[in-house]
Amino acid sequence: MQRRGSQYRTPEPGTRCNLAESRPRRHAAARFCVRMFIAAGLSSATVFNTAKPLSSMPPQARPAIQPHKTENSNAATHLESARKACESRDFSQCRAELELVLQADPQSADAYEMLGALELESGKSAEAKSDFERAAQYVPNSFAAHYNLGLLYLREHDLKRGLPELQRAAALDPHNPSAAYNLGLVLLETGKPQGAVAELRRVQVLGQDRPDVAFNLIRAELAAGHAGAAKLDAEKERKAFGEDPKWLGSVGQLFLEQGQVEDARTYLETAVQLQPRDLETRRALARADLVQQRADPVLELIPVPLTAEDHYLRAKALFLLHRRQGAQEEAEPALRDDPENVSILLLAAQIQQSLGKQDEALKLLASAARLQPNSPEIFYRTAVSYYFGLRYEEAQHYLEKALEQEPKCTRCLSLYANTLLIGGKNREAEDALRRAMALDPTNARYVYHLGAALLRDNRPQDAKPVFEKAIALKPDYGPPHYALGKLLEGEGQSQQAAKELELSVKYEPHLAEAYYQLGRVYSALGEAEKSRQAYRTFENLKENQGSEDQRLQMEITRELGQP
């Protein structure tokens, strides 16, 4: 399909493509990047390349030269001769004529602009910058001087000086699409996405309906927090570029990076269908699958791992499927090939934790901590290993460090509360759980654990409505039904207690204590046969069931073992 406007491409695997090295690279995701050619807004995989020779540049990519009125006839004559020499690529003659112009008119902005272009032809960026500065000095409203000067500053990664020059140029010529495009990109890279949106929309209004413009507009809208607008624009632009797998894959990765997983999937799946051998897009789709806990498609997308990331993605998928040994086998080559990748180290540690190898997990976490000393995720995972190892004070210490870095970490608060309960600090545990609930009010597990903490603090009447709330949030969650049934049985409400206890064993058939309570309740209701059957089931299960506190610990341990 023929594309409109300038061509674009995503970088090759391993290419670093951040503007002025200011944006950390995420995975190996393909991404559109910016090439700032003088007077042109072209997109490519390199950033601020040195200037290309004039003779090799297409007309729209050459330095902007803007004629200015001169009253010096001698200067005007030599200036016209210089232009003709430049057009015929006789650059030596062009330079000689420009020297004559400056002898006749030392403040000729035209001459300095053309000299700047010649210096770029010779690869002399510093001299070119000086020439454009002189042109801007003599003609402050020269679009060409400000625009070319701005791009030269950007090539030196001097965004502080380059941005105002581009802004001035865009204000002087609001109908120049290249100026608006490059200004939009710089605004985006300098953390001003709302301004970038305005400039990139202006580019489209000026008739530049190109795939790179559409991509960067969507990127700017997402960065500005306008997810709805980004989605609408992506859908609209898909009508023009929807047969281009590179464009689709890059837009999909934009949505994925912003957490818009469903939107990302829409574009990534189509990109993979159009170009099934594009490994970067397949990896991006695999990452989207993992976010949604879809493990099997990942193994289909990456049947043969070729890179450390491939092994990592497969290891994570196998871990989701509870195939821990297979996950470990994939994590090992990932670590070998990329030993300083924190994501791989964390996954490998989590696998070791699930296998009961806490010392190995702690070694991996220590390696990760050397790379990211203040990571709340590393602190949390370290606490989990200490918790599994029954070293509760050390677990508590690392959870406190995690919460210092990330006060709204609900899983940190939940595990922290449990370490406090183990230490008999019931009220402090209650406070931590209430903080977790305030942050995640629909999490039935946090609500249930709060009820359990209230029971440990001998406050059954406070616990009862809490268990009822947990049930309302997640009716198929067995433990709160059991806890509420036990409270009702203690109040003599045997009928209601039987109903809750029956639900508890329906959802958790191996909950031995619930059968014991059912035996008591059925006996109180005069249902002797049901009572005997419940006691028999209890006897069969009780050897694998500890005390109620131990059961609570087992449930928390099971939750921590989940990927």
N, C-alpha and C positions, 0 to 999 in steps of 0.2 A: 504493500500500500504506500503510495507517495505521501510524504510528510510535508507539511507547510512550514516555511521558515527555516531557521538554522537547524543543523543536525545536533544531536546530543548523544551521549552514551554514559553508561554507568562505569565506575572504575573497575579495573581488573582486581581479582582477589588479592588482598594484601595491600592495595593502594591506599595511602592515607590521604584523605581529601577534605580536611577541615580548613576553613578560612583562617589564615594566620595561626594555625595549630591551636585553635582556641576551643575546639569541641572534641571531647573524648570519643573514640571510635567504639561503636557498639557491635559486638560480635564481628561477623564478616559481612554485614549487611551491605548490599549495593546501595549507592546513594548518588543523586545528582550533585555535582559540585560546580563551582564557578570559575570560568576563565575570563579574565578581564582583558580583552584586547582593546587597544586604544580605539575609542569611538565606536565600539561595537559591544553588544551584549550577547556573547556566544557562550554556550554551556558545554563543559567538557570535564575530563577527569583530573585536570591539573588546576592549580590555583596561582594566579598572578604570574604567568609565564613571563620571561623576558620578552621584550618586543620582537616581533617577527620583522624581517626585512620588508621594506615597502613594496619591493618588486614581487614578493610572494603573497602579499595580502590582497584579498578581494577589496573592491572599492569601498564597501561599507565598513571595512575593518581597518582602514588606514587612519592615521591621526587626523583629527578634525582641524581643518584650516578654514578660517572665517575671514574673508576679505574685509578690510576696513578702509574707509575713505581717507585719502591722503591729498594734500594740496601741493605737494612737492612733485612737479612734473618729472624731474630727473629720477627721483625715487620710484615714481609710478612706472616709468619706462623700464627700469631695471627689474622691478618687481614682476612685471608682465613677462619679461624675458626669463626670469627665474622660474616662473610657473610653467612656461613652455618647456624649459630644460628638464624640469622635474617630471612632467608628463611623458617626456620622451626617455626618461630614465638616465639622463645625462647629469648625474648628481654632482660631478665636479664642476661643470659649468653652472649648475644651479647654485652651488655654494659661492662661486665667484661672483655671480650676479647679486646674491644677497649681501655680500660684503660691500658691494658698491651701493646697494640700497641704504645700508646703515651709515656709509660715509655721507650720503646725501641727507638722510633723515635718521639720526641716532635713536629716535624714539618710535621707530616703525614696528608696531605690534605684529603686522603681517610678516615682516622679515624674521622676527624672533619665533613666531609660530612655525614658519617653514624651516627655520634652522633647527628647532626642536625636533621636527619630524626627521630631518637629515641625521641628527645625532642619534636618534633611535635606530635609523637604518644602519648606523655604524656600531650600534650596541652600547652607546655612551649615555646611559640613563641619567647620570648626575648632570652632564652638560645639558641634556634635553630638559631636565627639570629646571635648571637655571634659566634657559631660554623661555620656557613657558611662564616662569615667575616674572621675568622682565616684560613679557607680553601682557600679563595681567596687571602689572604696575602701570603700564602706559595706557592700556584700555581696560579699565576695571570691569566693564560690562561685556568683556569678550567671553562668549560661551566656550569657544575652542580652548582658550588658555586655561580657564578654570576646570573644564572637563578633563583635558589631557593631564593637567597638573594633578588633579584628584586621582586619576588612575595610576599615575606614577607613584604617588604616595602610597597607594594601596599595594602596589607591587613591592614596596619596601616594608609592607605590613605596618605602616604608620596610619592606622585607621583614624586616630585622633585628628590628624591634619588632612587626611584624604576625604573624610566624610563631609566637612563643611564646604570643600571645593566642589564636590559632586552636588551638594544641595544648592550651592550658588548656580552651578551650571544648569541644573534642572529648573530652577526658578527663572533663569534667563531665557531658556528655550523649553517651555512646558510641553511642546509638541514633539520633542525628540524622544523616540521610544528607547534608544540605547541608554540615554542618560537616566531615564526613569527606571529602566530595568536594573542597571548597575546600582543605582541609588537604593532601590528596593532590596537588592541582595545584601548590600552593606548594612542597611538598617536592620535586616533580619539577623545578620551575624553579630551585630553589636547589641542585641537584646532589645530592639525596638520593633517588634513584629507588627504592631498596629500601623505604624508608619509604612512598613514594608507592604502591607496589604493595600494601602492606598496607592502606592507607586506602581505595584504590579497590576492592579486593576486599571490604572491609567495606561499601562503598556497595552493591555488588551483593547481598551477603547481606541487607542491609536492604530489598531489594526494588526498588532503582532499576535496572531493566534497560533502560538508555537507550543510544542509539548513541554519545553523547559519552563516557559512562562507559567503554564497551567500547573506544573508540578510545584514550582516555588510559591505560587499563590496559595495552594493547598497547605504547603509547609508553613507559610506565614500565618495562615488562619489557625492552624492547630497550635502553633507557638503562642498565638494571642489568646488561646482558650476558646476560640469560636468553632467548636467541633461540629455543630450543626451546619454552619456555613461551609466548612471544609467538605463535609459529606455531600452537600448539595452541589458544590462546584465540581467535586470529583465525578459525581454522576453526570453532570452536564458535559464535562470535558471527555468523559468516556465515550461519548457518541462520536467524537472526532478521533480519539487516540486508542480506542478500545481494542484495536487489532495489533497493537504494539506491546509485546510481552515485557519489554524493558520498562516502558512507562507504567504498565499495570503493576509490575513487581515492585518498582520504586515507590509508587503511591501506596501499595499495600504495606510496605515496610514503614512508611510514614505513620500510617494509622496504628500499626503494631507498636511502634516506639511510644506512641501516645496512649497506649492501653485500649485503643478502640479495636478490640480483637475481631468482632464480627465484621466490621467494615473492612479490616485488613484481610480477612479470609475471602471476602468477595473478590478482591482484586488478585490476591495471591493464587487462589485456585484457578482462576481464568488464565493467569500468566503461565502457570505450570502446564495447563492443558495446551496452550498455544506453543510453548517451548519446553517440553518435558525434560530436556537435557540441561537446562539452566540450573546448575547446582546451587547457586546462591539463593535463587527464588525457592527452590525446594527446601533449603535449610530455613528460610524465613517462614514458610508455611509450617514446617515442623515446629518451630518455636511457638507459632500461634496455636498449634494443636496442644502443645504442652501447657500453655497458659490455661487452656480449657480442659486440662486433665484428660486429653485424648491421646492415649499411648499407642494403640495399634497403628493408626495412620503414620506415625513417626517412623516406625520400623519399615513401613512400605515406602515412604518417601526416601529413606536412606538405607537401602538394603545392604550396601557395601560401604563401610566407612572409609573415607580417604584422608580425613584431616582430624586434628584433635577435637574440633568442634563437632564433627560427625560422631565420634566416639562418645562425646559428652551428651549429645542429644539422644543417642541410643541408650546410654546408661540411664538417663533420666526417665526415658520411656519404660525401660525394663523395671526400674524402681517403682514407678507408678503401678506396674502390673504385679508388684510384689515378687518379682523374679530377681531376688537380691544377689544371688550368686552370679547371674548373667550381668547384672548391673555392675558388679565389681569387676568382672572381666572386661567390660567396655571402659570403665573408669581408669583402669591401669594404663592402657596405651594413651589415653587422653592426658593423663598426668605426665607420662614419659615424654610426650611430644610438646607439651605446654605446661611445664612444672610451676610456672608463676601465674597461672590463670586462677584467680580467686574463686570464680564460679565453679571451676572443676574441683578445686580443693574442698570447697564447701560440700559439693555433692558427694565426693569421695568420703568425706568425714561422716556425712549423714548415712551413707551406706554402711560404714563401719559401725556406727551407733546401732543401726537396726540389726546388725549381726552380733551385737553384744561385745564388740571389740573397742572398748572405750579408750584404752591407752593409745591404740593406733589412731583413733579419731582425734584425740587431743594433740597428737603430733602433727596431723594434717592441719588442724585449726591453728596451731602455733605458727606453722608456715604461712598460713593465710594472714594471720595477725601481723606478721613482719611486713607484709605487703600493704595491708590496710589496718593500721594500728587502732583506729577509732571506729571500726565498723560495728554497728549494733547487731548485725546479723551474725558476725563472728562471735561476739560476746554471748549472744543467745545460744548459738550452737554449742559453745564451750560449756555454758550452764547446763545444757541438756545432757552432755556427757557426764558431768559431775553429778547430775541428778540420777542418771541411770546407775552411776557407781556408788550411790547412797552417800555422796559427799555433799550434804545439803548446804552447809555453810559456804562452801566454795561456789556452789551453784547460785546461792543468794547473792554473793559478791559480784559475780559476772552479770547477773540479771540487773543489779543496781547500776552497773556500768552501762548496760544496754539501754536502760531507761533514762540515763543521763543524756545519751545521744539521741534517743527516740522516745520521748515521754508518752507518745500515743501508741506504743507497741502493745496491742492487746494480748497477744500470746505471751509476751514477756510478763505482763501483769498477772495473767492467769497462773503461769508456772511460779512466779514469785509468790503469789498468794498461797500456793500449795506448800512451798518451802516454809512459809511462815506458819501454816497450820501444823506442819510436822514439828516445828519448834514450839508449839503451844501458843503462838501469838495470834489468837483468833480474831481479835478486833482489828489488828493491822491487816490480816488476811482479808477480812470483810471489806475494809477500805480499798484494798487493791482490786478486789473483784467488782466492787461498785464502780471504780474508775474504768475497768474493762467494759462493763455493761453500758456505761454512759457513752463510750466510744463505739460500741457494737451492740446496740440494744436488741437486736434480733437473734443474737447467738444464744441458743437454748442451753448449751453446755456451760457457758459462764453463769447463767442464771441458776442452773442446777447446782453448780459448785458453790455458789453463794448460799443456797439453801442448806447444803451439806455443812458449810462453815457455821451457819447459824445453829444447826443441830449440835455441832461440836461445842458450841458456846452455851448449850442448854437453853435455847430459845425456840422451842418448837412452834409456838404460836406465830412468831415472826417468820419461821421457815415455811409454814404451810402455804401462804399466798405466793411465796416465791416458787415453790414447786408447781403450783397451779399455773403460774405464768410460763414456766419452762414447758409445761405440757401444751399450753396454748400456742407457743411458738413452734414446737416440734412434736406433734402428737404421737409420732412413731418412735420416740426416744424412750427406751425402757426405764432407765434409772429414776427419773422423777415420778413415774407412775408407782414404782416400788416404794420410794420414800414417802409419797403422799398416802399410799395404801397403808403403810405401817403406822403413820400418824393417825389416820382414821380408825384403824383397828384399836389403837390405844385410847381413842375417845369413845369406843363402844359402837361406832358406826360400821357394823360388820358388813352390811349390804354394799355400802359405797366402797368400803375397803376391798371387798372381794372383786368388785368391778375394776378398780385400779390395779390390783395385784395380777388379775388375769391379763390385763393389757401389758403389764410389765413383762410377763413370761412369753406373751405373744411376740413381743418385739425383741426380747433377749431370752431365748429358751434355756440358756445355761446359767441363769441367775438363781443360784441355789437358795439364797436367803429368801427370795420371793416365794418359793414353794413352801418353805417352812412357815412363813406368815400365812400363806393360803391354807395350810393345814389347820392352823389355829382359827382362822376366820370361818372355814367350812364347819369346823367342830362347833363353833359358837352359833352357827346358823342351823345346826342339826343335820348337816349333810355328811354323814359318817363315811360313806364310800368315797366321796370326793376328798374328804380329809385324809383318809388312809392313802389314797393315790398320790396326793400332794406330798405326804411325808415320805413315801417310798421314793419319789423322784428326788426329794431333798437328800435322802440317804445316798442315792446313786451319784449325786453331783457334789456333795459337800467336801469330798476329799480334794477336789480341785478348786475349792472356794475357801478363801481365808476369812478373816474377820471383815466387818464392814469397812473399817479403815483400810485394810489391805485391798479390798475390792475397789475402793475409790482410787487407791494408788495404782492398781492394775489398769483401771480405765484411763487414768491420766497417762500412764506409760504407753498404753495402746494408741492414744491420740498423738503422743509425741513421735511414735514410730511411723506415723503416716508420712508419705512424701510431701 
